[in-house]
Amino acid sequence: MDKASFQLFCLLGIVIMTALQVFDLVWGSHTMMHFLQEWAAIDALWLGLAALAVFHRNTPTGPVSSLFPARHSVHHIAHK
């Protein structure tokens, strides 16, 4: 999975979770506190994934370097 695919995955996840939360808030039959407790962990997960997608570029020492392998520069490839 390249970086763009991962960012798209995170964006779609956030959009889908937001839609589900709005649906649950409007048509759900529970209190606001229960609603917030119910969705807090899922929100944290998707926001964490989004932060990972945005802030960790293709660095060889980054924690997601296995997801996004570093690309070789044109200059480096030309000298092989």
CORGI-V43546 format. One record per pair of residues at least 12 apart in sequence whose ideal C-beta (glycine too) atoms are under 10 Angstrom apart, sorted by sequence separation. I is the first residue (numbers start at 1). J is the second residue. D is the distance in Angstrom with one decimal. If there is no record, write none. Layout:
# CORGI-V43546
i = (I/I)
j = (J/J)
d = (D/D)
This chain:
# CORGI-V43546
i = (52/56/58/57/58/21/24/25/53/21/24/52/53/21/21/20/18/21/17/20/21/17/18/17/17/18/13/14/17/16/17/15/13/14/13/14/11/14/10/13/14/10/13/10/11/10/11/9/10/9/10/7/10/11/6/7/10/6/9/10/7/8/6/7/6/7/5/4/3/6/3/3/3/3/2/6/3/6/5/6/1/5/3/4/2/3/1/2/3/1/2/2)
j = (64/68/70/70/71/35/38/39/67/36/39/67/68/38/39/39/39/42/39/42/43/42/43/43/45/46/42/43/46/46/47/46/45/46/46/47/46/49/46/49/50/47/50/48/49/49/50/49/50/50/51/49/52/53/49/50/53/50/53/54/52/53/52/53/53/54/53/53/53/56/54/56/57/58/58/64/64/67/67/68/64/68/67/68/67/68/67/68/69/68/69/71)
d = (6.1/7.8/5.2/9.7/6.6/8.0/7.7/8.8/9.4/10.0/7.5/8.9/9.5/9.0/5.4/8.5/9.9/8.3/7.9/8.7/8.0/5.9/9.1/7.1/8.8/9.0/9.4/8.9/5.5/9.1/9.8/9.7/8.6/5.1/5.1/7.7/9.6/8.5/6.9/6.8/6.2/9.2/8.1/9.4/9.9/4.8/7.5/7.9/4.6/9.8/8.9/9.6/7.8/8.3/8.3/8.1/4.6/9.9/7.9/8.4/9.6/8.9/8.1/4.4/5.2/7.3/9.8/9.4/7.2/9.7/9.9/8.8/7.7/6.6/9.3/7.9/8.6/6.2/9.4/7.2/9.9/9.7/7.8/9.5/8.3/4.7/5.9/6.4/9.9/8.1/8.5/9.5)
